[in-house]
Amino acid sequence: MIEEPDEFQKEMALRNHDRLDALGSKITTAVIESGIVTVRTLVLVNGGAVIAMLAFLANVVPKGDPNDFDGVLGSLSLFAFGVFAATMTAAFTYLTNLFNEIFLAKIQRTWVYPFQEKTKGSKRWGAVATVFQFVAIASGIASMVFFLWGVWSLKAAMLGVM
């Protein structure tokens, strides 16, 4: 038979539960805000490169042979892949936040120290959230790689044209 906790232990447990809930809320807010800034930056950098290249091509291609600009068009594709990867980063960041919320909701609150206990469900959702977090990071890195690859490709193409 489980012993009924005394008032002091109940008060300590309730404080711990409140701290856990507040921490979850603060972490979720911070992750969402930083994710939004990161994704906006990735989309802005890659999207800006696409717009700049399209403006460049609109001014240069009519003056020269369009076949000379195949390399430039290839780098345009790399920037577009960078935008796609940034969009996927946003999707995976959202899913990470969703799964972290489920993870926190599945943690069992108890009256006995440490006043919380991970359940099978919380462990499972925590693992899923971690996997999606790494996928989000990987897609963000992929977006930066596509941008740098696009810049390098554009430089090589422009040196070949000039």
Buried (B, 14 or more C-beta within 10 A) or exposed (E): EEEEBEEEBEEBBEEBBEEBBEEBEEBBEEBBEEBEEBBEBBBEBBBEBBEEBEEBBEEBBEEEEEEBBEBBEBBBEBBBBBBBBBBBBBBBBBBBBBBBBBBBEBBEEBBEEEBBEEEEBBEBBBEBBBBBBEBBBBBBEBBBBBBEBBBEBBEBBBEEBE
